[in-house]
Amino acid sequence: GGDPALSPVFPRAGRRGRRGRLSALAALIGYLLLTLALTYPLVRVFASAIPGDGFDGWQNYWNLWWVKVALLDQHTHPWFTGLLYHPTGVSLLFHTLNAFNGFTFLPVQLAWGPLPAYNCVVVFSFALGGLGAYLLARQVLGPASSRWAAFAAGVIFTFAPYHTAHL
């Protein structure tokens, strides 16, 4: 079974399939290392600062914190808060609340706090974005194409000025 359209990237069997998975893992590690290098000194201040211009970053930091507070402290859903627009509160349905990040990085937040959790979100989003672009390029270019060309496509996407400016 499986989608035959994905077979050039992740064939199911044989040496070629293992090579495809290993090259994707190598690309992911490459994007992770590049992210850490290009966001330096983030790795040095991982538990005490956030990257970026200080505007959207703090809102996204609050979003992570709020998902934890709503779920574990207030035992409610995170799409409404009484902490804003007191005393009536406000719906967060049209807010940029990224519940996926809040749920996914909740264990990090519980273990080390909201700053490391936020910084893990940043590193995760850059590395995974690169991997997604790499896999798309491998799919579009075909199995005979250079893995380096696909890796370069991932670098161009992940570290594009627009993406880094909105860090």
JODALIN-V906430 format. One record per backbone hydrogen bond with DSSP energy under -0.5 kcal/mol. CO is the residue of the C=O (numbers start at 1). NH is the residue of the N-H. Records with the same first field share a line. If there is no record, write none. Layout:
CO->NH / NH
//
This chain:
2->4
3->6
4->7
6->9 / 10
13->17
14->18
15->19
16->20
17->21
18->22
19->23
20->24
21->25
22->26
23->27
24->28
25->29
26->30
27->31
28->32
29->33
30->34
31->35
32->36
33->37
34->38
35->39
37->40
39->42
41->44 / 45
43->46
45->48 / 49
55->58 / 59
56->60
57->61
58->62
59->63
60->64
61->65
62->66
63->67
64->68
65->69
66->70
67->71
68->72 / 73
69->73 / 74
70->76
77->80
79->92
81->90
85->88 / 89
90->81
92->95
95->97
97->99
98->102
99->103
100->104
101->105
103->106
105->109
106->110
107->111
108->112 / 113
109->113
113->117
114->118
115->119
116->120
117->121
118->122
119->123
120->124
121->125
122->126
123->127
124->128
125->129
126->130
127->131
128->132
129->133
130->134
131->135
132->136
133->137
134->138
135->139
136->140
137->141
138->142
142->145
146->150
147->151
148->152
149->153
150->154
151->155
152->156
153->157
154->158
155->159
157->160
160->164
161->165
162->166
164->167
//
